[in-house]
Amino acid sequence: MRDQKRLTLTATLAAMAIMPGCGGSEYGPVPRVPALERHVIAAGPSAGASLNLPDNRGFNVHIKQSSQDLGPAGEARGESLATPEGKALAAAEAAKGGSAKAEFKLGHRIDNHAGTAQMMTAEISFAINQNMEASAVPAPGTLAKANLYLVVIDSHKRVVSKTTLVQATTDDSVGSAASPQERHLTARLESGESYDVVLYGQVEAAAAADQTSSARIGVDQLKMALTFSAVTTRPAAPADS
């Protein structure tokens, strides 16, 4: 028997930054964003230029995917949602040998056409709702997982910034939790590159025969206040003769 604790935000919400250069393919498919829908940092004076989302415009990255495998005689359901207005959901339910997955990616793509590197400062707020459930005495094949990340990914699929918001399994905890979130990050945007600032959520559920499991993670009221300013590089000091 696996011990299970009730789900609490202090147990499941964490923050972790990683160094640039790691691959971003694990954070869902690459969005197709038409050029006219992207935010472009143009050449010329851009210090203090800002973008408020979704006030100025809706989020241009909003991907949702889900799948289910019923198995020989199981039950399963995957559900996902992502809207330009700032709401997203990934939910998976499984029973009697079935399994399901769901994911979303929600945020905005930015093109740096300023001719110089830009420093982006982001103030991000949203609400998280999470639920994890499994049979009281889960079999080895019964497990649900939920993950939520805040990431900045460049056009080469490299992760520039990553914050882990939720990493939970029903092996560790079950139940429901909700919390408002406020996050701050800075990232250097190189000239001529595109960057996605996104929340990526993913859930999975699998259940052995005569058992059930489910995972659900939702994001609501996502807001981003992004400020851009040119990076000023000081000239190197002359070498001593």
Secondary structure per residue as TSV (DSSP state, phi and psi in degrees):
chain	resnum	aa	ss	phi	psi
A	1	M	-	360.0	133.4
A	2	R	-	-95.1	129.2
A	3	D	-	-69.3	135.9
A	4	Q	-	-126.3	135.5
A	5	K	E	-103.8	158.1
A	6	R	E	-70.1	143.2
A	7	L	-	-69.1	129.0
A	8	T	-	-132.8	148.8
A	9	L	H	-66.5	-33.1
A	10	T	H	-66.2	-24.3
A	11	A	H	-88.3	-22.3
A	12	T	H	-114.4	-15.1
A	13	L	B	-100.7	127.9
A	14	A	-	-141.2	161.9
A	15	A	-	-127.8	136.2
A	16	M	-	-153.8	126.2
A	17	A	-	-101.4	146.7
A	18	I	-	-126.2	161.7
A	19	M	-	-74.4	150.0
A	20	P	T	-61.9	158.9
A	21	G	T	108.3	-13.4
A	22	C	E	-76.1	153.8
A	23	G	E	-71.2	143.4
A	24	G	-	-105.0	6.1
A	25	S	T	-67.1	-20.3
A	26	E	T	-75.0	-6.9
A	27	Y	S	-105.0	49.2
A	28	G	-	81.8	176.8
A	29	P	-	-68.1	156.9
A	30	V	-	-76.2	123.6
A	31	P	-	-68.4	147.3
A	32	R	-	-99.0	107.0
A	33	V	-	-116.4	113.8
A	34	P	-	-55.5	145.7
A	35	A	G	-56.3	-37.7
A	36	L	G	-69.2	-17.6
A	37	E	G	-95.0	-6.4
A	38	R	S	-83.4	153.4
A	39	H	E	-86.1	124.2
A	40	V	E	-108.7	124.4
A	41	I	E	-86.1	109.8
A	42	A	-	-89.2	164.9
A	43	A	S	-67.4	156.0
A	44	G	S	106.7	-175.7
A	45	P	-	-60.4	120.4
A	46	S	-	-129.2	3.5
A	47	A	T	-59.5	127.8
A	48	G	T	84.7	-3.4
A	49	A	E	-60.2	141.8
A	50	S	E	-141.2	163.0
A	51	L	E	-141.4	125.3
A	52	N	E	-112.5	122.5
A	53	L	E	-120.1	140.8
A	54	P	T	-91.5	22.5
A	55	D	T	-65.1	-52.6
A	56	N	S	-66.8	-37.2
A	57	R	S	-165.2	166.8
A	58	G	-	-74.9	163.5
A	59	F	-	-65.4	133.8
A	60	N	S	-93.0	-5.4
A	61	V	E	-111.4	113.4
A	62	H	E	-151.8	88.4
A	63	I	E	-108.6	140.8
A	64	K	E	-138.8	138.9
A	65	Q	E	-147.0	145.9
A	66	S	E	-154.8	158.3
A	67	S	E	-155.9	162.4
A	68	Q	E	-148.4	149.2
A	69	D	E	-128.4	112.3
A	70	L	-	-76.9	-21.7
A	71	G	T	69.0	-167.0
A	72	P	T	-60.7	-40.1
A	73	A	T	-151.6	30.7
A	74	G	-	-95.3	-175.8
A	75	E	E	-131.6	141.1
A	76	A	E	-161.0	151.9
A	77	R	E	-155.2	127.3
A	78	G	E	-114.2	141.2
A	79	E	E	-141.9	139.2
A	80	S	E	-145.2	156.5
A	81	L	E	-152.2	142.0
A	82	A	E	-155.6	123.0
A	83	T	-	-121.3	152.0
A	84	P	T	-62.1	-18.7
A	85	E	T	-82.1	-8.5
A	86	G	S	107.6	29.4
A	87	K	-	-125.0	139.7
A	88	A	E	-148.6	154.3
A	89	L	E	-152.0	140.7
A	90	A	E	-134.6	126.2
A	91	A	E	-140.8	141.2
A	92	A	E	-141.2	134.2
A	93	E	E	-130.3	141.0
A	94	A	E	-143.7	149.5
A	95	A	E	-156.6	151.2
A	96	K	T	55.8	41.5
A	97	G	T	94.5	2.3
A	98	G	-	-88.1	172.8
A	99	S	E	-151.5	155.4
A	100	A	E	-151.2	155.6
A	101	K	E	-139.1	154.6
A	102	A	E	-156.8	151.4
A	103	E	E	-153.5	159.1
A	104	F	E	-144.2	156.7
A	105	K	E	-136.4	124.1
A	106	L	E	-137.0	125.7
A	107	G	E	167.8	-143.4
A	108	H	E	-146.0	144.4
A	109	R	E	-101.6	138.3
A	110	I	E	-127.0	132.4
A	111	D	E	-106.5	127.1
A	112	N	E	-95.9	100.9
A	113	H	-	-110.9	23.7
A	114	A	S	-78.8	-13.2
A	115	G	S	84.2	-0.9
A	116	T	S	-149.1	157.1
A	117	A	-	-62.2	146.3
A	118	Q	E	-122.2	144.1
A	119	M	E	-98.3	122.0
A	120	M	E	-100.9	128.9
A	121	T	E	-111.7	127.6
A	122	A	E	-122.4	128.8
A	123	E	E	-111.1	116.9
A	124	I	E	-125.4	132.4
A	125	S	E	-134.3	150.2
A	126	F	E	-171.6	172.8
A	127	A	E	-117.2	138.0
A	128	I	E	-109.3	134.4
A	129	N	E	-125.2	130.5
A	130	Q	E	-138.6	141.3
A	131	N	E	-142.8	133.8
A	132	M	E	-132.4	128.0
A	133	E	E	-140.6	149.1
A	134	A	E	-157.9	160.6
A	135	S	-	-53.4	146.5
A	136	A	S	-59.1	-35.9
A	137	V	S	-118.7	81.9
A	138	P	-	-69.0	136.0
A	139	A	-	-75.8	166.1
A	140	P	T	-55.8	-30.2
A	141	G	T	-87.6	4.3
A	142	T	-	-105.3	113.8
A	143	L	E	-161.8	141.9
A	144	A	E	-127.7	147.0
A	145	K	E	-132.9	151.7
A	146	A	E	-143.2	133.5
A	147	N	E	-136.0	143.6
A	148	L	E	-142.8	128.6
A	149	Y	E	-130.0	148.1
A	150	L	E	-107.5	115.5
A	151	V	E	-133.1	151.1
A	152	V	E	-116.7	121.2
A	153	I	E	-124.1	133.0
A	154	D	E	-89.2	178.2
A	155	S	T	-69.9	-8.4
A	156	H	T	-99.0	13.2
A	157	K	S	66.3	25.9
A	158	R	E	-95.6	138.7
A	159	V	E	-82.9	118.6
A	160	V	E	-88.5	-34.0
A	161	S	E	-151.2	143.3
A	162	K	E	-144.8	133.2
A	163	T	E	-126.7	124.9
A	164	T	E	-87.1	118.6
A	165	L	E	-97.9	-40.5
A	166	V	E	-139.6	132.1
A	167	Q	E	-140.6	104.6
A	168	A	E	-140.1	146.9
A	169	T	E	-136.9	158.2
A	170	T	T	-73.7	-10.2
A	171	D	T	-66.3	-29.3
A	172	D	T	-98.3	-37.6
A	173	S	E	-162.6	153.9
A	174	V	E	-135.2	162.3
A	175	G	E	117.0	-166.2
A	176	S	E	-119.4	153.0
A	177	A	E	-153.5	152.5
A	178	A	E	-147.5	147.2
A	179	S	E	-163.2	139.9
A	180	P	E	-76.9	147.7
A	181	Q	E	-129.6	142.9
A	182	E	E	-133.3	125.8
A	183	R	E	-129.8	146.5
A	184	H	E	-126.6	135.1
A	185	L	E	-148.6	157.6
A	186	T	E	-128.6	146.5
A	187	A	E	-150.6	143.5
A	188	R	E	-89.0	125.8
A	189	L	E	-107.4	113.6
A	190	E	-	-74.6	150.9
A	191	S	T	-64.3	138.0
A	192	G	T	81.4	4.4
A	193	E	-	-109.5	160.0
A	194	S	E	-109.7	149.4
A	195	Y	E	-138.9	137.3
A	196	D	E	-106.6	124.0
A	197	V	E	-104.8	107.4
A	198	V	E	-141.4	154.0
A	199	L	E	-95.3	129.8
A	200	Y	E	-120.1	120.2
A	201	G	E	-117.0	142.1
A	202	Q	E	-145.8	135.2
A	203	V	E	-133.3	152.9
A	204	E	E	-141.5	147.7
A	205	A	E	-143.8	136.6
A	206	A	E	-141.3	146.6
A	207	A	-	-140.0	136.1
A	208	A	-	-73.6	172.5
A	209	A	T	-56.6	135.7
A	210	D	T	65.6	20.4
A	211	Q	-	-130.9	170.5
A	212	T	E	-137.8	157.2
A	213	S	E	-156.0	156.5
A	214	S	E	-158.4	151.3
A	215	A	E	-141.5	140.3
A	216	R	E	-146.6	130.7
A	217	I	E	-138.4	127.7
A	218	G	E	-125.4	149.5
A	219	V	E	-125.1	134.9
A	220	D	E	-137.1	154.4
A	221	Q	E	57.5	40.2
A	222	L	E	-66.8	129.4
A	223	K	E	-134.5	138.6
A	224	M	E	-129.4	128.3
A	225	A	E	-113.7	108.2
A	226	L	E	-111.1	131.3
A	227	T	E	-122.3	137.6
A	228	F	E	-122.9	139.1
A	229	S	E	-146.0	145.8
A	230	A	E	-64.5	140.5
A	231	V	-	-82.4	123.4
A	232	T	-	-101.1	123.4
A	233	T	-	-105.5	123.7
A	234	R	-	-73.9	141.2
A	235	P	-	-64.7	147.1
A	236	A	-	-65.4	142.3
A	237	A	-	-67.0	140.9
A	238	P	-	-63.7	143.6
A	239	A	-	-72.3	146.9
A	240	D	-	-67.1	137.1
A	241	S	-	-87.1	360.0
